[in-house]
Amino acid sequence: MKKPNSKTFPFRLAVFLLFVFCFCGCTLSSMIKHGRHQEVSVQPQRLEVTGENVLFEVKAQVPRQVLRDKAIYAVELVYQYGANQKEPVGCIAFKPGEFVYEDNRPTITRQFSLTYTPAKNPGRLLVQGVASTPKGRTKKTPWQELATGIVTTSQLIVHHNQVAYASDSLSPVKSSDIQTLTFYFEKGETELKSFISNSLPVLNNFIEANYQTQSVHITAGISPEPAELKNPRLASERAQALQTYYISKLKLSGFDSLNNAISFNASVPPNPWDLLIKKIQHSALPDAGKVEMLNIINSAKSNTEIFEELSKLESADYLTLYIYPTLRFAEVQIDFAPQPRKDYQIYLLSKKILKNTVDREALTPEELRYAATLTPLLTEKQKIYETAVATSDDWQAYHNLGIVFLELARRERKSARAKALAKVAVKNLQYASHRQPTAANFYHLASAQQLLEEQTEALQSYDYALKAGGPANLLQNIFADKAALQIQMGQMNAALASLRYGGNSYQNLMNKGLCYLLKENYEQATGFYEAALKIKPDAALAYYSQAIIAARTKDENLLEYYLQRAVRADKSFTQKAIEDIEFKPYLKNASFQSAIYKRKIPLNTGNLFFKS
């Protein structure tokens, strides 16, 4: 066998690779040459938003010559918009088994979709042929335009979604009330100390509120500990200390003249052991331990002996920690006529609460929520309601905090920040609706979820709201906004079902008109738009929608009239009309130019309307 010449082998390899390279290059070039005769079409020819997507069908036919064994021909689709941004849409590859023959040409038909955002309009749907080898070599045809712009008529929806704060008005003031506060003392002492309980600052706030007070009754007691029993007047001294403190605070607050109008009296339990017995009976001690203690207390032994025997019991620590301290007390009952605080007092106290300069108890939960209604600043409302949530856990606080975040989200220009605020709004409105499952609460939750683009969750909340029931006008608003969302999602039949119960508001009539417009029932659509104009005569959107109907029915007189009315009512519709694909065939027509630039309304309009 003849051995290969080692000197000529590299040369032969190079020649072979060059042959392969040239062959592949010629193959791809030939495929692209024939690919230029491809036929690609799109249906519908005008791309249109359906729900949140642009749905379309692409049919690609290529010459038979582009089919090769060692190379693949494909049709690639992209959507170009903005500053040369390109979004890949899909690819149609002519592989064996993927195509059929139609008119003796390989043919593939595929469905595609494009998520719609306003930034993508105007834009262009582009296609190009791509021939490629398994090793990654490619050649491409020039780009071909399939469609320009997107019809956005289905987005001409009227939303309402006006949410409201839950009522935070103050309840009527009672004719009389009793304020009861309890103070505790250290062993053997009569000095009032605020760190032992929170009652002292509450008493201070009560006195400063200057309520009309009829009487103050103080009851003081002692524990049966030797350090307490050695002073037989200790309970009376504690009552006196509290009365003295009360009167001194009146003087400091400038209410000294009220001393004579207030009746002070005090009482002392005759036997400290009686209170101890009650505390033991209502304690968490086991029954056997209670019996053992009560037997000792009811014995004929002296006070000192009883205390010593109690101290030797296994549960003596319970007495020391949880019972004796509660017997060293003074309780004050204030009989007063509540006087509502003035708005400025409530607001100033709420500011102090936010700064932690006064305790949260300075205002009732109801007053704290009411304070939020006294400021127009959303950031202040937010802080007050956040404090109210932490203090009371009331549904009104959660609801109104959610509304605050919803308003902040709607005012925010940065989409990421707006989305974050909407999430917080949804969370708080969920807490409120679960605590108070009313139609209004679920409706407001649905509105927040809709802002967050949680469409499925919003529909569910609308259903919860409707099932909760409520006033007829509220339920009509809920049906109307539910229908608006269903139109937005492309659920036209479901939307029409909801619109049946949405009443005859401007919103509902406009959305009915849109549904029939999209169903190409132009006569009935016009009737609804005319009815909407009777409620809102200068509604630019109603005129604009009828101009679209005129464009679709090729009635230039109607187009000119309605477009003139729309532009005169709202100048922003000028640019909208110029960019709208619905009016593309009329851009250079005199009627369109007249409507956009002259803005002169024809005097004789008697025959311009469709019959409803």
C-alpha positions as CSV (number, residue, x, y, z in Angstrom):
1,M,0.0,0.0,0.0
2,K,1.3,3.4,-1.0
3,K,1.9,5.8,1.9
4,P,0.6,9.4,1.6
5,N,3.3,11.9,0.9
6,S,3.7,13.9,4.1
7,K,4.9,16.9,2.1
8,T,1.8,17.2,-0.1
9,F,-0.8,16.4,2.7
10,P,-1.1,20.0,4.1
11,F,-1.5,21.3,0.6
12,R,-4.3,18.8,-0.2
13,L,-6.0,19.6,3.1
14,A,-5.9,23.3,2.4
15,V,-7.3,22.7,-1.1
16,F,-10.1,20.6,0.4
17,L,-11.0,23.2,3.0
18,L,-11.0,25.9,0.4
19,F,-13.3,23.8,-1.8
20,V,-15.7,23.3,1.2
21,F,-15.6,27.0,2.1
22,C,-16.3,28.1,-1.5
23,F,-19.0,25.4,-1.9
24,C,-20.8,26.6,1.3
25,G,-20.4,30.2,0.4
26,C,-21.9,29.5,-3.0
27,T,-24.7,27.5,-1.5
28,L,-25.6,30.3,0.9
29,S,-25.3,33.0,-1.8
30,S,-27.5,30.9,-4.1
31,M,-30.1,30.4,-1.3
32,I,-30.2,34.2,-0.6
33,K,-30.4,35.0,-4.3
34,H,-33.5,32.8,-4.6
35,G,-34.8,33.9,-1.2
36,R,-35.2,37.5,-2.5
37,H,-38.2,36.1,-4.3
38,Q,-39.9,35.0,-1.0
39,E,-43.5,36.2,-0.4
40,V,-44.3,37.0,3.2
41,S,-47.7,38.5,4.2
42,V,-49.4,39.3,7.5
43,Q,-53.0,39.1,8.6
44,P,-54.5,41.4,9.6
45,Q,-52.7,43.8,7.3
46,R,-53.0,46.5,10.0
47,L,-51.6,45.3,13.3
48,E,-54.1,45.9,16.1
49,V,-54.1,45.7,19.9
50,T,-56.3,43.0,21.3
51,G,-56.4,43.1,25.1
52,E,-52.7,43.7,26.1
53,N,-51.3,42.0,23.0
54,V,-50.9,42.5,19.3
55,L,-52.0,39.2,17.6
56,F,-51.2,38.4,14.0
57,E,-50.6,35.6,11.5
58,V,-47.7,35.4,9.1
59,K,-47.7,33.4,5.9
60,A,-44.3,32.8,4.3
61,Q,-43.7,31.2,0.8
62,V,-40.3,30.6,-0.6
63,P,-38.9,29.2,-3.8
64,R,-38.0,25.5,-3.9
65,Q,-34.4,26.4,-4.6
66,V,-33.8,27.6,-1.0
67,L,-34.2,24.1,0.3
68,R,-30.9,22.4,0.8
69,D,-29.6,19.3,2.7
70,K,-26.8,21.0,4.5
71,A,-28.2,24.5,5.0
72,I,-31.4,25.9,6.4
73,Y,-33.4,28.8,5.1
74,A,-35.5,30.7,7.7
75,V,-37.6,33.9,7.8
76,E,-36.9,36.0,10.9
77,L,-39.4,38.6,12.3
78,V,-38.5,41.7,14.4
79,Y,-40.5,44.7,15.5
80,Q,-38.6,48.0,15.3
81,Y,-39.6,51.1,17.3
82,G,-38.3,54.1,19.1
83,A,-34.6,54.9,18.7
84,N,-33.9,51.9,16.5
85,Q,-35.0,49.4,19.2
86,K,-35.6,45.9,17.8
87,E,-37.7,43.3,19.6
88,P,-37.4,39.7,18.2
89,V,-40.9,38.4,17.3
90,G,-40.1,34.9,16.0
91,C,-38.6,32.7,13.3
92,I,-40.1,30.5,10.6
93,A,-37.6,27.8,9.6
94,F,-38.1,25.8,6.5
95,K,-37.0,22.4,7.8
96,P,-38.2,19.1,6.5
97,G,-41.7,18.3,7.9
98,E,-42.3,21.9,8.9
99,F,-43.8,23.2,5.6
100,V,-46.4,22.3,3.0
101,Y,-46.5,23.0,-0.7
102,E,-48.9,25.6,-1.9
103,D,-48.8,26.6,-5.6
104,N,-45.7,24.4,-5.8
105,R,-43.9,26.6,-3.3
106,P,-42.9,25.6,0.3
107,T,-45.3,27.4,2.6
108,I,-45.6,27.9,6.4
109,T,-48.3,29.8,8.3
110,R,-47.7,30.7,11.9
111,Q,-49.4,32.7,14.7
112,F,-47.4,35.4,16.5
113,S,-48.0,37.9,19.3
114,L,-46.3,41.0,20.5
115,T,-46.9,42.5,24.0
116,Y,-48.2,46.0,23.6
117,T,-46.8,49.1,25.3
118,P,-47.4,52.7,24.2
119,A,-43.7,53.1,23.4
120,K,-44.1,50.6,20.6
121,N,-46.3,52.8,18.6
122,P,-45.5,53.9,15.9
123,G,-43.2,51.1,14.8
124,R,-42.6,48.6,12.0
125,L,-42.9,44.8,11.7
126,L,-39.8,43.7,9.6
127,V,-38.8,40.4,8.0
128,Q,-35.7,39.1,6.4
129,G,-34.5,35.7,5.0
130,V,-31.6,34.0,6.7
131,A,-29.6,31.1,5.2
132,S,-27.3,29.3,7.6
133,T,-25.2,26.3,8.0
134,P,-24.9,24.0,11.1
135,K,-21.5,25.6,11.8
136,G,-23.0,29.0,12.1
137,R,-22.2,30.7,8.7
138,T,-25.0,32.9,7.6
139,K,-26.1,35.1,4.8
140,K,-29.2,37.4,4.9
141,T,-31.7,39.1,2.6
142,P,-32.4,42.8,3.0
143,W,-35.1,43.8,5.5
144,Q,-38.7,43.8,4.2
145,E,-41.5,45.8,5.9
146,L,-44.6,43.9,6.6
147,A,-46.7,46.4,8.6
148,T,-46.3,49.9,9.9
149,G,-47.8,51.1,13.3
150,I,-50.4,49.5,15.5
151,V,-54.1,50.3,15.6
152,T,-54.9,51.2,19.2
153,T,-58.6,51.9,18.9
154,S,-59.3,49.1,21.5
155,Q,-57.4,51.2,24.0
156,L,-60.0,54.1,23.9
157,I,-61.5,52.8,27.1
158,V,-63.1,55.1,29.7
159,H,-62.1,54.1,33.3
160,H,-63.5,55.5,36.5
161,N,-61.8,53.8,39.5
162,Q,-62.3,56.8,41.7
163,V,-61.5,55.6,45.2
164,A,-62.4,57.4,48.4
165,Y,-61.1,57.4,52.0
166,A,-63.2,55.6,54.6
167,S,-65.0,58.0,56.9
168,D,-62.8,59.2,59.7
169,S,-65.2,61.7,61.3
170,L,-65.4,61.7,65.1
171,S,-68.3,60.1,66.9
172,P,-70.7,62.4,68.8
173,V,-69.5,63.2,72.3
174,K,-71.3,61.5,75.2
175,S,-73.1,63.7,77.8
176,S,-71.0,62.1,80.6
177,D,-68.3,59.5,81.0
178,I,-66.0,57.9,83.5
179,Q,-62.2,57.8,83.1
180,T,-60.6,55.2,85.3
181,L,-56.8,55.2,85.8
182,T,-54.7,52.9,88.1
183,F,-51.4,53.8,89.6
184,Y,-48.9,51.5,91.4
185,F,-46.4,52.3,94.1
186,E,-43.1,50.8,95.2
187,K,-43.2,48.9,98.5
188,G,-43.9,51.3,101.5
189,E,-43.9,54.4,99.3
190,T,-46.4,57.1,98.4
191,E,-44.5,58.8,95.5
192,L,-46.1,58.7,92.1
193,K,-43.5,57.5,89.5
194,S,-44.3,57.4,85.8
195,F,-42.0,54.4,85.0
196,I,-44.1,52.1,87.2
197,S,-47.1,52.4,84.8
198,N,-48.3,54.5,81.9
199,S,-51.2,56.1,83.7
200,L,-49.4,59.2,84.8
201,P,-48.9,60.7,81.3
202,V,-52.5,59.7,80.5
203,L,-53.7,61.6,83.6
204,N,-51.6,64.6,82.5
205,N,-53.1,64.6,79.0
206,F,-56.6,64.3,80.5
207,I,-56.1,67.3,82.8
208,E,-54.6,69.4,80.0
209,A,-57.6,68.6,77.8
210,N,-59.6,70.7,80.3
211,Y,-62.7,68.5,80.4
212,Q,-65.7,69.6,82.5
213,T,-65.2,67.4,85.6
214,Q,-67.8,66.8,88.2
215,S,-66.0,64.6,90.7
216,V,-62.8,62.7,91.3
217,H,-62.9,59.5,93.5
218,I,-59.7,57.9,94.6
219,T,-59.4,54.4,96.1
220,A,-56.0,53.4,97.5
221,G,-54.8,50.1,98.9
222,I,-51.8,48.4,100.4
223,S,-50.4,44.9,100.3
224,P,-50.1,42.6,103.5
225,E,-46.3,42.9,103.4
226,P,-44.7,44.0,106.7
227,A,-43.2,47.1,105.0
228,E,-46.7,48.1,104.1
229,L,-48.6,47.1,107.2
230,K,-46.3,49.0,109.5
231,N,-47.8,52.3,108.4
232,P,-51.6,52.1,109.1
233,R,-52.1,55.4,107.2
234,L,-50.2,54.3,104.1
235,A,-53.3,53.8,101.9
236,S,-54.8,57.2,102.9
237,E,-51.4,58.8,102.2
238,R,-51.3,57.3,98.7
239,A,-54.8,58.6,98.0
240,Q,-53.8,62.0,99.3
241,A,-50.7,62.0,97.1
242,L,-52.7,61.4,94.0
243,Q,-55.2,64.1,94.9
244,T,-52.4,66.6,95.6
245,Y,-50.8,65.8,92.3
246,Y,-54.1,66.2,90.5
247,I,-54.7,69.7,92.0
248,S,-51.1,70.8,91.3
249,K,-51.5,69.9,87.7
250,L,-54.7,71.9,87.5
251,K,-52.8,74.9,88.8
252,L,-49.9,74.4,86.4
253,S,-52.3,74.2,83.5
254,G,-54.0,77.4,84.6
255,F,-57.2,75.6,85.7
256,D,-56.9,76.5,89.4
257,S,-60.4,78.0,89.3
258,L,-61.8,74.6,88.6
259,N,-60.7,73.2,92.1
260,N,-63.9,74.4,93.7
261,A,-66.1,72.9,91.0
262,I,-64.6,69.4,91.4
263,S,-65.7,67.2,94.2
264,F,-62.7,65.1,95.6
265,N,-63.3,62.1,97.8
266,A,-61.2,59.0,98.8
267,S,-61.8,55.6,100.2
268,V,-59.6,52.8,101.6
269,P,-60.4,49.1,101.8
270,P,-60.7,48.2,105.4
271,N,-58.8,45.0,105.2
272,P,-55.9,44.4,102.8
273,W,-56.3,40.6,103.2
274,D,-59.7,40.8,101.5
275,L,-58.1,42.1,98.3
276,L,-55.4,39.5,98.5
277,I,-58.0,36.8,98.7
278,K,-59.8,38.1,95.6
279,K,-56.5,38.3,93.7
280,I,-55.5,34.7,94.7
281,Q,-59.0,33.4,93.6
282,H,-58.6,35.0,90.2
283,S,-55.0,34.1,89.7
284,A,-53.3,31.5,87.5
285,L,-52.3,29.5,90.5
286,P,-53.3,25.8,90.6
287,D,-56.4,25.1,92.7
288,A,-54.4,23.2,95.3
289,G,-52.1,26.1,95.7
290,K,-55.0,28.5,96.1
291,V,-56.6,26.3,98.8
292,E,-53.3,26.1,100.7
293,M,-52.9,29.9,100.6
294,L,-56.5,30.7,101.6
295,N,-56.2,28.2,104.6
296,I,-53.2,30.1,105.9
297,I,-54.8,33.6,105.4
298,N,-58.1,32.5,107.2
299,S,-56.2,31.1,110.2
300,A,-56.2,32.8,113.6
301,K,-52.6,33.7,113.3
302,S,-51.2,37.3,113.3
303,N,-50.5,39.2,110.2
304,T,-46.7,38.7,110.5
305,E,-47.1,35.0,111.0
306,I,-49.5,34.7,108.0
307,F,-47.0,36.6,105.8
308,E,-44.1,34.4,106.9
309,E,-46.0,31.1,106.2
310,L,-47.0,32.4,102.8
311,S,-43.4,33.2,102.1
312,K,-42.4,29.6,102.8
313,L,-44.7,28.2,100.1
314,E,-43.5,26.8,96.8
315,S,-45.6,29.4,95.0
316,A,-44.4,32.4,97.1
317,D,-42.6,33.9,94.1
318,Y,-46.0,34.2,92.3
319,L,-47.2,36.3,95.2
320,T,-44.1,38.5,95.2
321,L,-44.1,39.0,91.4
322,Y,-47.7,39.1,90.4
323,I,-50.0,39.8,93.3
324,Y,-48.4,42.0,96.0
325,P,-47.4,44.7,93.5
326,T,-51.0,45.0,92.3
327,L,-52.2,45.6,95.9
328,R,-49.9,48.6,96.2
329,F,-52.2,50.8,94.2
330,A,-54.4,53.9,93.9
331,E,-57.3,54.0,91.5
332,V,-58.8,57.3,90.3
333,Q,-62.3,57.5,88.8
334,I,-63.0,60.8,87.1
335,D,-66.7,61.7,86.3
336,F,-66.5,64.2,83.5
337,A,-68.5,65.6,80.6
338,P,-66.4,64.9,77.5
339,Q,-65.6,68.0,75.4
340,P,-64.5,67.4,71.8
341,R,-61.0,68.6,71.1
342,K,-60.7,71.4,68.5
343,D,-59.3,70.3,65.2
344,Y,-56.0,72.3,65.7
345,Q,-55.5,70.5,69.1
346,I,-56.0,67.1,67.5
347,Y,-53.7,68.0,64.7
348,L,-50.9,69.4,66.9
349,L,-51.1,66.3,69.2
350,S,-50.8,64.0,66.2
351,K,-47.6,65.9,65.2
352,K,-46.2,65.4,68.7
353,I,-47.1,61.7,68.5
354,L,-45.2,61.4,65.2
355,K,-42.2,63.1,66.8
356,N,-42.5,60.8,69.9
357,T,-42.7,63.8,72.2
358,V,-46.0,62.6,73.6
359,D,-47.4,59.1,74.0
360,R,-49.7,57.6,71.4
361,E,-52.4,57.4,74.0
362,A,-52.7,61.2,73.9
363,L,-55.3,60.7,71.2
364,T,-57.8,57.9,70.8
365,P,-57.5,55.7,67.7
366,E,-60.5,57.5,66.3
367,E,-59.0,61.0,66.9
368,L,-55.6,59.9,65.5
369,R,-57.3,58.8,62.2
370,Y,-59.3,62.0,62.2
371,A,-56.0,63.9,62.4
372,A,-55.0,62.5,59.0
373,T,-58.1,64.3,57.5
374,L,-56.8,67.6,58.8
375,T,-53.7,67.8,56.6
376,P,-53.6,68.0,52.8
377,L,-50.1,66.5,52.7
378,L,-50.0,62.9,51.6
379,T,-46.7,62.3,53.4
380,E,-48.2,63.4,56.6
381,K,-51.4,61.4,56.1
382,Q,-49.2,58.4,55.4
383,K,-47.3,58.8,58.7
384,I,-50.4,59.3,60.7
385,Y,-52.2,56.3,59.2
386,E,-49.1,54.2,59.7
387,T,-49.1,55.1,63.4
388,A,-52.8,54.4,63.6
389,V,-52.2,50.9,62.1
390,A,-49.5,50.2,64.6
391,T,-51.7,51.5,67.5
392,S,-55.2,50.1,66.8
393,D,-55.2,47.6,63.9
394,D,-58.5,49.1,62.7
395,W,-59.6,48.4,59.2
396,Q,-60.2,52.1,58.5
397,A,-56.5,52.8,59.2
398,Y,-55.4,50.1,56.7
399,H,-57.9,51.2,54.1
400,N,-57.0,54.9,54.2
401,L,-53.2,54.1,54.3
402,G,-53.8,52.0,51.2
403,I,-55.6,55.0,49.5
404,V,-52.7,57.3,50.4
405,F,-50.2,54.9,48.7
406,L,-52.6,54.6,45.7
407,E,-52.6,58.4,45.3
408,L,-48.8,58.5,45.7
409,A,-48.5,55.8,43.0
410,R,-50.7,57.7,40.6
411,R,-48.7,60.9,41.0
412,E,-45.3,59.2,40.6
413,R,-43.7,59.6,37.2
414,K,-41.1,56.8,37.5
415,S,-42.8,53.6,36.7
416,A,-40.7,51.4,39.0
417,R,-41.4,53.7,42.0
418,A,-45.1,53.9,41.1
419,K,-45.2,50.1,41.0
420,A,-43.6,49.8,44.4
421,L,-46.1,52.2,45.9
422,A,-49.0,50.4,44.2
423,K,-47.8,47.1,45.8
424,V,-48.0,48.7,49.3
425,A,-51.4,50.1,48.5
426,V,-52.7,46.7,47.5
427,K,-51.3,45.1,50.6
428,N,-53.0,47.5,52.9
429,L,-56.3,47.5,51.0
430,Q,-56.2,43.7,51.2
431,Y,-55.9,43.9,55.0
432,A,-58.8,46.3,55.1
433,S,-61.1,44.3,52.9
434,H,-60.4,41.1,54.9
435,R,-61.2,42.9,58.1
436,Q,-64.3,44.6,56.7
437,P,-65.4,42.7,53.6
438,T,-67.7,45.4,52.0
439,A,-68.3,46.2,48.3
440,A,-66.5,49.5,48.6
441,N,-63.4,48.0,50.2
442,F,-63.1,45.2,47.6
443,Y,-63.8,47.8,44.8
444,H,-61.0,50.0,46.0
445,L,-58.7,46.9,46.2
446,A,-59.6,46.0,42.6
447,S,-58.7,49.6,41.5
448,A,-55.3,49.3,43.1
449,Q,-54.7,45.8,41.6
450,Q,-55.6,47.2,38.2
451,L,-53.0,50.0,38.6
452,L,-50.5,47.3,39.4
453,E,-51.6,45.4,36.3
454,E,-52.7,42.4,38.3
455,Q,-55.7,42.0,36.0
456,T,-56.8,38.5,37.1
457,E,-56.7,39.5,40.8
458,A,-58.6,42.7,40.0
459,L,-61.4,40.8,38.3
460,Q,-61.7,38.5,41.3
461,S,-61.9,41.5,43.6
462,Y,-64.6,43.1,41.5
463,D,-66.5,39.8,41.8
464,Y,-66.1,39.9,45.6
465,A,-67.3,43.5,45.7
466,L,-70.4,42.6,43.7
467,K,-71.2,39.6,45.9
468,A,-70.8,41.7,49.0
469,G,-73.7,43.9,47.8
470,G,-74.4,47.6,48.5
471,P,-76.1,50.7,47.2
472,A,-77.3,50.5,43.5
473,N,-75.1,53.4,42.4
474,L,-72.0,51.7,43.9
475,L,-72.7,48.4,42.2
476,Q,-73.3,50.1,38.9
477,N,-69.8,51.8,39.2
478,I,-68.3,48.4,40.0
479,F,-69.9,46.8,37.0
480,A,-68.8,49.7,34.8
481,D,-65.2,49.5,35.9
482,K,-65.2,45.7,35.7
483,A,-66.4,46.0,32.1
484,A,-63.6,48.5,31.3
485,L,-61.0,46.0,32.6
486,Q,-62.6,43.2,30.5
487,I,-62.4,45.4,27.4
488,Q,-58.8,46.0,28.2
489,M,-58.2,42.3,28.5
490,G,-59.9,41.6,25.1
491,Q,-62.9,39.9,26.7
492,M,-65.6,41.7,24.7
493,N,-68.5,39.4,25.3
494,A,-67.9,39.4,29.0
495,A,-67.6,43.2,29.0
496,L,-71.0,43.5,27.3
497,A,-72.5,41.3,29.9
498,S,-71.1,43.6,32.7
499,L,-72.1,46.7,30.8
500,R,-75.7,45.6,31.0
501,Y,-75.7,46.4,34.8
502,G,-73.4,49.4,34.7
503,G,-76.2,52.0,34.3
504,N,-76.3,54.9,31.8
505,S,-73.3,56.8,32.9
506,Y,-71.0,58.6,30.4
507,Q,-68.3,55.9,31.1
508,N,-70.7,53.0,30.5
509,L,-72.1,54.5,27.2
510,M,-68.7,55.2,25.9
511,N,-67.5,51.7,26.6
512,K,-70.6,50.2,25.0
513,G,-69.9,52.3,21.9
514,L,-66.3,51.0,21.9
515,C,-67.4,47.4,22.1
516,Y,-69.8,47.8,19.1
517,L,-67.1,49.7,17.2
518,L,-64.7,46.9,17.7
519,K,-67.4,44.4,16.6
520,E,-67.9,46.7,13.5
521,N,-71.5,47.4,14.4
522,Y,-70.9,51.1,13.5
523,E,-74.6,52.2,13.6
524,Q,-75.2,51.0,17.1
525,A,-71.8,52.3,18.3
526,T,-72.7,55.8,17.0
527,G,-75.9,55.7,18.9
528,F,-74.1,55.1,22.2
529,Y,-71.5,57.8,21.5
530,E,-74.3,60.3,20.8
531,A,-76.0,59.3,24.1
532,A,-72.7,59.9,25.8
533,L,-72.4,63.4,24.3
534,K,-75.8,64.3,25.7
535,I,-74.3,63.7,29.2
536,K,-70.9,65.3,28.3
537,P,-71.3,67.6,25.3
538,D,-67.7,68.5,24.9
539,A,-66.3,64.9,25.2
540,A,-63.4,64.9,22.8
541,L,-63.1,61.1,23.0
542,A,-66.7,60.6,21.8
543,Y,-66.1,62.8,18.8
544,Y,-62.8,61.2,18.0
545,S,-64.3,57.7,18.2
546,Q,-67.0,58.7,15.8
547,A,-64.3,60.1,13.5
548,I,-62.7,56.6,13.5
549,I,-66.1,55.1,12.5
550,A,-66.3,57.7,9.6
551,A,-62.8,56.7,8.5
552,R,-63.7,53.0,8.5
553,T,-66.9,53.6,6.6
554,K,-65.0,56.0,4.2
555,D,-67.2,59.0,4.9
556,E,-64.9,62.0,4.6
557,N,-67.6,64.5,5.5
558,L,-68.3,62.8,8.8
559,L,-64.6,62.3,9.4
560,E,-63.9,66.0,8.9
561,Y,-66.8,67.1,11.2
562,Y,-66.1,64.7,14.1
563,L,-62.4,65.2,14.0
564,Q,-62.8,69.0,14.0
565,R,-65.0,68.7,17.1
566,A,-62.5,66.4,18.8
567,V,-59.6,68.7,18.1
568,R,-61.5,71.8,19.2
569,A,-62.5,70.1,22.5
570,D,-59.0,68.8,23.2
571,K,-55.9,69.9,21.3
572,S,-53.9,66.7,22.2
573,F,-56.1,64.8,19.7
574,T,-54.3,66.7,16.9
575,Q,-51.1,64.7,17.3
576,K,-53.0,61.6,18.2
577,A,-55.0,61.8,14.9
578,I,-51.8,62.4,12.8
579,E,-50.2,59.2,14.3
580,D,-53.3,57.1,14.3
581,I,-53.2,54.2,11.8
582,E,-57.0,54.6,11.4
583,F,-56.5,57.9,9.6
584,K,-53.4,56.9,7.6
585,P,-55.3,56.8,4.2
586,Y,-56.6,60.3,4.8
587,L,-53.5,62.1,5.9
588,K,-53.1,64.0,2.6
589,N,-56.8,64.5,2.0
590,A,-58.3,68.0,2.1
591,S,-60.9,66.8,4.6
592,F,-58.3,65.6,7.1
593,Q,-56.1,68.7,6.6
594,S,-59.1,70.9,7.2
595,A,-60.1,69.1,10.4
596,I,-56.7,69.1,11.9
597,Y,-55.4,72.5,10.9
598,K,-58.3,74.9,10.2
599,R,-60.6,73.6,13.0
600,K,-63.7,75.2,11.5
601,I,-67.0,73.5,12.4
602,P,-69.5,73.2,9.5
603,L,-72.7,75.1,10.2
604,N,-75.1,72.6,8.6
605,T,-74.7,69.4,10.6
606,G,-78.2,68.1,10.5
607,N,-77.5,65.1,8.3
608,L,-74.1,64.1,9.7
609,F,-75.2,61.6,12.3
610,F,-76.0,57.9,11.9
611,K,-79.4,56.8,13.0
612,S,-79.3,54.8,16.2
